[in-house]
Amino acid sequence: MKVVSIGDLVVDYYYKNGKLLGINGGMSSHNIVANLSNMGVCTASYGVCGDDPQGMIAIKSLSDVGVDVSGIDVKNEINTRCFHVSYTDTDGKLSFSSKKRCAFCNNKKWYEESMIDKNKIINNLNSDDILIFDNLNKENQYIIDNTKNIKMLDLGQYYELDNYTDNEVVSKLNSHFDIINLNERVEKYLLKRFKLKNLTDILSLLNSKLVIVTRGKKGADFVFDNILYHKTLDVISEETDSTGAGDAFFSVFIKEYIDNNFAISKEFIDDTFKKAVRLTNKVVKKMGARGHINNLYKIKKKDDYCTCLNFDLVVRKKIKRCNININNLEKRVLNAVNSKAYDELKQVDFKDLDNCLFIGTGGSFSAAYFASRVINNLYGINAFPLLPRDVKYRNNSKVQKIILFSYSGTTKDLITATEDILSDKKIIVTKSQKQKVVMKTGINKSNIISYQSASNKSKERGFLAFEGVLSPASLFFRLYIEKSNLNLNISNFISDALEYWKEYFKKYFKENKDKLKKMLVFKNILNIFYGDYTNSCAFDLESKIIESGIFNAILHEKKNFSHGRFINYENLNNK
């Protein structure tokens, strides 16, 4: 089973204040399957486009989100349909216009009669495919009338209905669709044309299982089993562009309808409405009907052509964030360990404490674990490294100090887990500006240790932490060196250590290339053994492997590697 959108492909151009922001695929039925594909539903698009740059974008925009585009015909004799959506910001208020003519040159790339091959589409359909339509042109109607598949209709315009008699319109709509999604314009048109009293009468006219009318910020109405349900929005999101909200809203109902074995009830409507609103809240914050799924495609003018006629696609440069972070690592760690943060760390009177918690999550947990070992070794106090959830569900009445490790300074898990503990007991070690942390957490400025400095303001980008692990760990390592009266220059040690391990692994990877290729297979499971002084490294390695999404990793404490565990490990290796 797959969900199939049917119809001619469209490309939407988006403008703001006379400037072209970008382009993306459009058309309601195709927008719906793009949303469904993003939810993990098997989808396909059957349609047609021109053999032009716009057609390439129309197909690419679907393919990029996982929609099967093998059923799309590319025809030399037509130009891909284009729509132009313009926003103008006047005194903070956005005005909106949508038309078929270019905002720059007034050129129109639009053909009226659908060019889809209806017989070819019917032949390619499976009996369990679910069909999505967004208009009732002749070709679509032929497919509707000559297939027994489950069908959905997203009807946002009615001009095609004006060419038919009342009986013909009823014949087009009646008993063909499980769910019909209307907007207020089409609702008013049907009420007026057929002299109906309310939405319940529309359901009787259409004879569908469910009729939905989306009303923007006012919510939505649902008619099922001749009963009207009105749903309102609890929270109204700030809008950037609402063009794709209705399509996304309907896609959630289609997804849940499938998951619910094609059954509809009041509970189904209540639950699905909440899910649909959550998605539309994301949609309206992005520019473009599919902006929440993939960003607008950036294009640039080609030769002397207007961008509505010809263009080059601007390929986004792939930023090697990990590479950048590694290249800047030594500089950032040295700046941190020699910053005022170390002087502030020295002011924490650990020797007078009995119980202290060190809390972090992800890569920061490695730094928290290392710091707890340092403080325990120096002062002999109870220093426990914990994850946020472990803190939330334990008795902390005897805890005197909590050290939070957070690169941003505002990690939600850490703040929530310690919300019942007095602020003056908490110290945050962070790269963020102190005032930002104060504003978001309410923790006193004097309890914030920030290793940001005038020469070390830039932050790591990406979700794999390097500086966020080594910088706070290095601060505690320096504390250990000085309190232990070791004759060791911390800056030289860090530089030498980073250089040593860089060369070590460079040589190791080169000499063991074939062995590593066999071991490091995508979606493989890596077993990591730790114990003694390797705990922090193991926790960090496991975190990075998991967060990279390349492998799964299992941690094994060496002293806990029992006979049964060993046998299981051997069996796994033999599979």
N, C-alpha and C positions, 0 to 999 in steps of 0.2 A: 504494500500500500504506500502511495505517496500522495502528497498534496500538490496539485498542478494549477498554475496560473495560466490563463488563456487570454491572448490578445496581442495587439501590435505594441512593440516596445517604444518607450518614450525616454528622452533624456531631459532632465530639468536643469536649467541654468539659474543660479542664485546670485542676486545682486543686492548690494546695500549702499545707499547714498551714491548711486551711479557707478559703483565699482563692482566688477565681477569677482565674486568670492570663490566660485568653483562650480563644478557640475556633478551630477550623479544620475543614476537610473531612476525612473519614476513610474507612474501608473499604479493605481490602487491595487489591482490584483497581483502585480509583481512585487509591490511593496509588502503585501501580506505574506507571500511565500519567502521573501527575504527575512522578515521577522520570524517566521516559523522555522526556517533553516537555522537561524541563530539560536533557537530554542532546542535544536537537536532533532527536529522533525525532518523526515525524508521528503524532499521537495524537487519540483522540476518546473520549468517554464516552457510553454509551447507558444511560439509567436513568430514575429517577423520584424526585421529591421533592415536598414540600408547598408550597403557596403561602403561605409564612410566612417570618419573618426567618431561621430556620435554613436553609430551602431556598435563600434568597438567598445565604447564606454558602457553602453546599455548592457551588453553581454558581460563585460568584465565586472560590472557592479553586482551582478547576480552570482557569477562564478566565484568571486572573491569571498562571498559569504556562504558558499557551499551548495548553491542551487545547481541542479543538473541543467545545463544549457544546450545539451545535444539536440533538443527538439526545436531549437530556434533556427529559422531559415534566414539566410542573408541574401538579399536580392540587389542586383546591380541597378535595376531600373527605378529604384525608389530612394528617397532621402529619409533617414530616420526622423521620426516625429520629434519635435523639440518644443518645450514649454519654457517660458521665461518668468521667473518669480522675483519680484522686486520689492525691497523694503526701503522706506525712507524714514530717517529719524528726524523728527521735528520737535524741538523742545522736550526731548525725552520720551516722546510718543511715537511709536512705530506705525506707519501706514503701509498698507500691503496692496499689491496689484499682481495679477497673474494673467498672462496673455500668450498668444501663439507667435507674436512678433518679437524680434530681437530688440532689446533695450538700447542698443547702440545704433544699428543701421536700419531697423524696422523690417528686416527681411523675415519672411515666413517660410519655415520648413515644416510643412504639415500637409498630409493628404487626408481627405475626408473618409472615403470608403475603406473599410478594413481590408488588408492584403493577406490575411492569414489563409492557409490552405486547410479548410475545414475537414475535408475528407482524410487528408494525411494525419491530422491531429486525432480524429476519431480512430483511425487504424492503429495509432501508437498508444492509445489508452488501454489500461488494464481495467477489469471490471470493478476492482476495489479502489481505484484512484478516486480521490476527492477533488472536485473541480471548483475553481474560484473564478468568478466573473465580476466585472465592474461596469459593464454596460450591456445593452440588449440589441446590438446591431444585428444585421441579417446573418452574418457568419456565426457569431456567437449563438444566436437563436437556433440556427440549424443544429449546432452541436448540442445545445440544451434539449432540443426536441428529439434528437436521435441517439441519445445515450441514456442509460439507466443508472449512471453513477450518482453518488451523493453529491449535491451541489450547494454552493454558498454564493450569495449575491451581495456585493457591496455597492449600493446604488447611490452615487453622490450627485447625479444630474438627471434631468428628465427631458431634455430637449428632443431626444429621439422618440419619446412617447407621443409627442404632439402630432406626428405623422400617421398615427393609427387611431382607429375607432375605439370606443370604450371596450367593446367585446374583444377586439384584438389585443388591447393592453392587458385585459384580464387573462386572456389566453397565454400571453407571454409570461405573466408573473405567477399565475395560480398553480399551486401544487408542484412546482418544479424545485423549490429550494428548501432545505432544512432550516437554514437561518438566513434572514435578510437583514442587512444593516443599512439604515437610512440616515440621512441628515435632516435637519429641520426644514430645509428648502423642499426636499422631495416629499416629506410628510405633509407639508401644507398643500403642495400640488395635488397629491392624491386625495386629501380631504376635500379640497375644493372641487376637483374634477368629478369625483364620484359622489359628491354630496354626502360625505360620511360625517359622523358626529365626533368620533374619537379614534384613538389608536387601536382600540379593541375591534372596531369596525374594519380597520385596515388589515388586521390579522385575519379576519373572516374573509376579506376580499382576496388576500394573497394565499391563504390556506397553508401557511408554513408552521413549523414547530415553534419557532421563536422569531419575533420581530424586535429589533433594537433600533432606537432613535438616539443618536449621540447629540448632546446639547452643549458641548464645550464646557465652560466653567460651571454651567448649571447642573452638570451630571449627565444622566442618561435615563431613558424609560425603556422598560421591557414588557412585552406582552407575551404571555405563555398560558396556554389552557384558558384563554379568554379572561385572564386576570392581569391587570396593569400593576407593574412594580416600578416605583420611582426611586432612583438612587441619586444621592447628592454627594458632592466631594467634601471630605472632611478638611482637606488642605488643598489650597490652590497654589500651584507652583508658578514661579516667575517664568514668563515665556520669552524665548528667543525666536522660535519659529514653530508654529503649530501645524504645519502642512501635513505631517505624517501621523498626527495623533490618532485620528479615526481609524486609519489602516492598522496601526499597532494595536489599538484597542480591540478591534475585531479579530486580529490574529490570535490574541489570547483566548477569546471565546472558542475559536476553532480548535486550538490546541487542547483546551480543557474538555471540549465536547468529544473529541476523539478519545482522550484519556478516560472519560466517564462512560465509555461504551455507547456513545451517541444518545445518552439519556439527559433530559432536562428537568430540573425541579427548582423550587424556590431556593433551596440550599445551594444548588449549583450556581444560580445567578448571583447570590450573595457572595459566595467565595470567589467566583471568577471575576466579579466586578472589582473586588479589592486587588486582585493580581493585575487586572488590566489597567487600573488607575496607577499602580506602582510603575508599570512600564511607560505609560503615557507621560508621567511626571519626568521621566528621563528623556523621552522623545522631545518634548517642547523646550528643553534646555539646550538643544543642539540645532545647528542650522542644517536644514535638509530633512526630507521625509525619512531618510535612512541614516541621518547623521549620528544616531546613537549606536548604529551597527558598524558603519565605516565612514570615515570623514569624507568631505567633499573632495573630488579629484581636482587637483590644481592643473590648469592648462595655461599655455602661453601662445600668443599670436604667432602665426606662421606666415612668413613673407608679408604681403600686403593685404592678406585676407582678414576679414572680421572673424572673431572667434566663433561666430555662429556658423561659419562656412568651413573653416579649416583651422586646425590647431595642433600643437604638440603637447603631449601629456608630460607634465613635470613629475618625474620619478623622485619620490622622497628619498633623500639620502639616508642610508642605514647607518645610524650612529653606533659605533662600537663602544657602548657605555662601559662595559667591564674593562675594556682595554684602556679607556680614558681614566677610569677610577684607579686601575693598577699603576698606570704611569704617574699619577699624582699622589700615590699612597705615601711614599717616603716623605715627601715635603709636608703633607698634611699631618702625619703622625709626629714628625719632629716639631712642627709648630704647636701641636696640641700638648706634647709632653713638656715643652718649655714655656707654655702660656701661664696666665694667672690662675688657671684652673688648678695647677699643682699646688700653689700657695693656699688656695681655698680648701683643697683636699687635706692638706696638713693640719688645718684648723679643726677638723673633725676629731674629737677626742675618743678614739676607739678604745683606748686602754682602760677607760672608766666604764665601759659597757660590759654587760653580761650576755645579752642576746641581740643579734643583729641579722636582718634579712637582706639578701641581695637578689633583686628581681629584674628579670629581663625576658624578652621573647624573641624568637628567631635568632639572628646572629648576635643580638645583644645579650642573650642568655649565656653565651660563651664568655663574654666579658664579665658578666655577673658571677659566673662560676669561678673564674680566675681570681677576681677580686676577693671573693669569700675565702679562697685558699690562702691568699696573701695575708689577709687580716687575721685569720685563725693562726697562721704560722707565726706572725709577729707578736700577737697579744694573747693567744690562747683562749679567746672568747668563742662563744657559740655563734658561728657565722654560717648561716644556711642559704644556699642558692636555691631559689624557687621560681617556678613559672607562675604567672598571675593567678591562674585558677587555683593553684595550691594554697595561695595566700587567702583567697576569698573564703575557703571552707576549713580554716583552722583557727584555733584559739590563739589570738595574738596579744592577749592581755599583758604578757610579760616582755613583749618585744619593745626594746628601747629605741631602736633606729632602723629605718628601712632605706636602703639605697636603691634607687630606681635607675635603670640604664635604658635610655631612650634617645636615639639619634635625633628625632624630631622634638623631643621634650614633651610631647603631648600624646603618646601612644595610648589609645583608648583603653586597651586591656589593663594596662598598668594603673591608670587613673581609677577605673571602675573597681578593680580588685582591692584597692587600698582606700576606697572612699570612706570606710568606717574608722580609719586610723587618723589620729590627729595630724594636722599638716606640719606642725613643728617637729614631728618625728621623722618626716620624710625628706630625703635629699635626692635631687635629680641630677644625674650626670648626662650632659647633652651637648650637641653641637649648635643648638638653636640659640637665638638671642634670649637673654633672660626675661626681658619685658614681655615677649610673646608668650613665654611659658607661664609667667605670672597671670597674664590675662586669661589664658585658657584653662589653667589648673587651679588657680587660687593659692598656690604654694608661695611662701615668702621668697622674695628675691635673694635673701641671704642663704636660703637653702637650695639654691640652684648653682651647680658647678658647670659652667659652660667653657668648653675648650675652643670656642670661636674667638678669633683675634682679628686685628686689622689686616694682618697678612694671611689670614686663614679663614676667609668668609665663604668661599665656594663650597658647595656640598656635593656629595656623591649623587648621581642620578641612576635610576634603576633600582631594582628591589634586592640585589645581592649586596650585602654590607661588607665593606672591607675596612674603611676608616672607622665606621661605626662599631667595629669589633676591636681593632688594634689600638685606636687612640685612647679609649677609656682604660683598656687593659694596660697600656704603657704608663698611664698615670699611676696606677697602683704598683706597677713594677718598679717605677722610680722611687715610690715610697718605700718599697721593700729594700731596694739597694741602699738608700740613705739611712733608714732605720737600722739596717744590719751592718752599717759601716763597711760596705764592700767598696773596694777600690776599682770602680767601674764607671766609665763615662757613658751615661745613658744614650746620648745622641750617637756616639760612635758605635755603641752596641747595636742600636736599631739599624743604622745604615749598613753595618757589616753583616748583620743577620739577614736583612732583606736581600743583599747582594749574594750572600752565600747560598740561600735557598733558591734564588732565581737561577743561578748557575747550576746548582745541584739538579733541579728538576728539568732544566733545559737539556742537560746531559742524559738524565734518566729517561726522559721521553724519547730522545733520539735513539738511545741504545735498546730500548724496550718497545719500540714502535709496533712491531707485529704482535707481541704479547698483549699490549694494551688494546689493540684493535679487536682482538678476540674477546677481551674482557669487557671493554666499554662499548657494549651494544645497546642501542636505543631501547628503552623500557626494560633493561636488565635490572637485576637486584644486586646491589653491592652490600656486602657484609663488612661492617666496620667494628674492629675490636679495640677496646680502650681500657684504661686502668692506670693507676698511679698518677703520673704527671701528664698523661695524654688526654685526660678527660675534656678539657677546654677545646683542644684541637678537634677531637672527635665530634663534639657537639656542633662546632662551627662547620665542619666538613659535612655532617649529615644535613644541617640546615641548608647549606648551599646546594647540595645535590638535589634535595627535595624541591627547593624553590626554583631551581633551574628548569624543572620539569623534564629533564632528560632521563633520569634514573629514579628508581626507588632505593632506599637505603635502610638497612636494619642495624641497629646498634647492639653490640654484645659486650658486656662487662667481662673482662678476661677471667676474673676469679669466680665468676658465676657461670662459667661455661661447663655445665655438668655433662655427665655421660650421655643422657638423653638428648640434650641440646647439640652435642657434638655429632651424634648419629644423624640427627635431623639435618644438620648442616652438610654432612657428607652426602646424604641422599639428595639434597637440593642441588649440590654440585654435579651429581651424576645424571640429572634430568636434562 
